[in-house]
Amino acid sequence: MTSPDTGLPPIVDVAWLQGQLEAGQPVMVADVRWYLDGRSGPDAFVAGHIPGAVFIDMDAVLATHGAPTDGRHPMPSPETFAAGLAAAGIGPGTPVVAYDDLGGMVAGRLVWMLRILGGPAALLDGGLAAWPGPLATGPEAAPTPVECPVRPWPAGAMATEDEVVAHIAAGGVVADSRAAERYRGDTEPVDPRAGHIPGAVNLPFGANLGADGRFRPAAELAARFEGAGVDGDAIFYCGSGVSACNNVLAAEAAGRGRPRLYVGSWSAWSSDPERPAATGDQP
């Protein structure tokens, strides 16, 4: 499904990307690697990346820092995001294909941010592993900066904590994108409390992928989201508003509309002692 406001589908395969690059089309390839375990994304980029790619730093461009109740990856200001794009050579109409090496867990954040602003952006199916090679090593030449206007975040793309509560109370779908063990509260490696938002169902983003690390066919994705009642009015969250973007993009690719994102996610919710937590398999 191609969203009419971007001109690109949410997910593209490597054959499409290669065709665009070989034809000399102005597609920007963005490497968005970041690791929860503290490994260095920039170091991974230098060790091997798709030739010509630009590195986009999660912490500097795609998020900011705030109070614990803002979550671990709050949205950056529109000014910060625009400046980061401009420095990377990405203008408002530049087609962007982003990748990582974690099944689109991280790169989906950039793609989602661009798409909600109406920008042509897509996630590379299969990520870095899908590239047939060879990879480039070492730093790339600095991109030529471009003009990038400051565009405000569209409020309708995101949901606040209170909107999450109201949506659940009204019978709407709120889906937790984390792995089942974190949803259940069996383990919690990074956030203040274990468990999930009461009333939220569990739709781990990893289930969007097959054994080969690529997205399942659109029909399978559609059946998954339809079965959970997911449509454009649904709300997704995860640990910090990053991996849930993968689910939002997969739902859009499956024709289920573009669900909203609770950016603060569990990291924000669990930092507020007045917010309740549920554990176990059930919402």
N, C-alpha and C positions, 0 to 999 in steps of 0.2 A: 504494500500500500504506500503510495507517495502522498505525503501530506501537502495539500495545496498551498500552504503558507511557506514552504521551504524549497520545493522543487527537487528534493532528494528523499528517498525512502529512509527510514531510521537505521536500516542495516544494509550494507552492501558486501558483496563477496570480492575476493581478491582478483578474480578475472575482470570484474568491472573496473576496479581500481587500476589494474595494469593497462587495460585498454585506454582509460582516460589519460594516464601518464604517457603512454606510447604515442597517443594522438596529439600530445602537446597541450592538453586541456589544463586550465589553471586550477588544478586541484591541490590544496594544501594537505599534506599528510602530517598528522600530529601524534607524537608519541607522548602518552599520558601515563607513565608508569609511576606508581607510588605503592609503598608496602606498609602494611600495618605492623609488621615485625621490625620496622626501622631500617630495612635495607635502603640503599640510596637509588632513587629513580634516575638522577643524572648519571651516576656511575653505570647503571644498567644501559642507559642510552649510549654512552661512550663505548661500552663493550660490544654493542651490536644493535643496529637499528635499521629500519627501512631507508634506503638511500634517499637523501633529500628531505627527510622528515625534520620537523622542528619539535623541540621538547617544550611541553607545557607543564609548568610546576603546579601541582595541586595546591600546596600551601600558599604560594605567592599569588596565583591567578584565579584559582577556582574556589577559594575559601578564604575566610578571615579568622580572627581570634576574638572570642568574647567571653562572657560569663559562662560557667558550667551549664546553666539552664538554657544557653543558646545552642548547646551541642558542640561536638568536636570539630565540625566543619560547617559553620554558618556561611550563608551566602556572602560573597565579597560585595563591596559597594559597586554600583554600576560603573563608577569612575575607575575603580581598580581593575575591573574586568575589561573595560574598554582599553585601558592603558596596556594591559597584558596582551590583548589581542593585537593591538597596534604594533607593539614591539616585536611580535612574532610574525608580522606581515599578513595578518588576517583582517581584511576589511569586512564591512557588513554584508557584502555579496559574495565573498570568497567561499567556494565549496570546500568543506573540510571533511576529511575522513580520519577518524581517530582510532587508535588502537592501544592495547596494553598487552600484558602476558598473563592476565588473570581472568580470561573469559569475558572481558568487557566490564568487569566489576568497577574499574576506576575510570576508564576512558568514557564510559557512558555519561559521567557527570558533565564533561565538556560538551558532548553531543546534545544532551538535554538542555543545557544552558543556552547553547546557540539556537536550538530549535524553538524554544519558547520565545525567543526574540525574533523569530521568523527567518533565521539564518539557514542556509543550505548545509546541513551537517549530517553525517552518518557514522555509524560504528562499523569497523571492519570485522566481518564475520571470521572467527578463528584467531583474530589478533595477530601478533607477531609471528606465531608458529605457522600461520597460513601463507606467509610470504615465501615464495619458492627460492629466494636467494639470488645472489649472495647478499649478505647484510653489509652495511657500511660500519666501520669502526672509527673511533676517535670523534672529535667534535666536528660539527658541520659549520660551514661559514655562517656568520651572523645574518639572519634574514633582513631584508630591506624593510624598515619600518613604513607603515602606511597610516592613513587617517582612519580612525574608527570612532564614530560618534558615540556618545554616552546615551545608552538606552535604558530606561527604567525597567525593573523587573515587573512583569505582568502579574498582578495579584492573583488572578484566577488560576495560575499555574501551581500555586503553592497553598498549603493549608497550615493554619496555626494549631497549637495544642487544643484550644477551645473549639475550633472547627472540627478537629478530629473527634472530640467528645460528642459534639452535637451530631456529627455524621453517624456515629455508631448508634446514638440514641434514636435517630430517625430510621434506623434499619439499613443504613448505607454500608458499603464494603470498605473496610480498612484492612490492608494486608501488610504483614511483616515479611520483609524480604530476606531475613537472616536465615542461617541454617537451623534445622529443627532443634538441635540441642541448645542453641541459645534462646530460641523462642520458648522452649519448655522451661528454661531456667536451670538446666542441668549444669551449665557452665557459663561464666561471664568473664572473659579475659581482659576487658578494657573499661567497662562502664560501671557506675557505682552500685547498681543492683541488678540482679538476674531476673529474667522473666519477660513478659510482653505487656503491651497495652491491653487492658481488659476489653474483650469484644473483637479484637483483631484476629484475623485468620492468618495462617502461615503459608506463604507462597515463596519458598526460597528461590532466589534468582538463579542459582545453579541448575535448577530443574529446567530452565529454558534451553540448556545445552545438551547435546547428545554426547556419546562416549568419545567422539572425535573432537570435542571442544567447540563445535560449531552450533549455531542456533538450530533448533528443531524446525521442521517445516511449518509454514504459517498455519496450516490446518491444525496441526498438533498444538501449536501455541494458542490458537483461537479456542480450541476445545478446553484447554487448561484454564484459560481466563474466563471463558463463558461459564464453565462449571463452577467457578468461584464467584460468579456474579460481577466480575470486573467489567466496568465500562469507563467512559470518559469522566464520570463523576466519582469514581473510586479514589481512594487515597492510599499511596504506598509509603512505607517508611522502612528503615533498616537500622544500622547502628548509628550512622552519622550523616545520612542523606547522600551517600555516594553510591553504594551498590544497588539501592532501590531504583536508581535511574535506569539500570539495566532492565528491570521489570517494566518501567514506564515505556521504554523504547520497544520492548518485545510486545507489549500490549498494543501499542500503536501499529507496529508492523503486522500484527495479527488482525487488524481492523476493529479493535475494541475501543477506539478513541484514544485520547491522551489523558490518562489519569493524573491526578494531582500528586505533589510530593510534599510530605511533611519533612522539611529540611532538618530540623533539630533532631528528629528521630529518637531512638531509644536513649542515646547519650544525653539528650536534653531532658526527656521525660523522666528518666531514672535519677537525674540530678535534683529533681524537685521532690522533696519528701512528702508533699501533699498530694502527689499524683500516685494513684494505686498501681500495683503490679499484679499480674496474674501469672501463674506457673502451670505447667502441665501441657498436655496435647490440645486441650479444648480452649476456645476463645475466652 
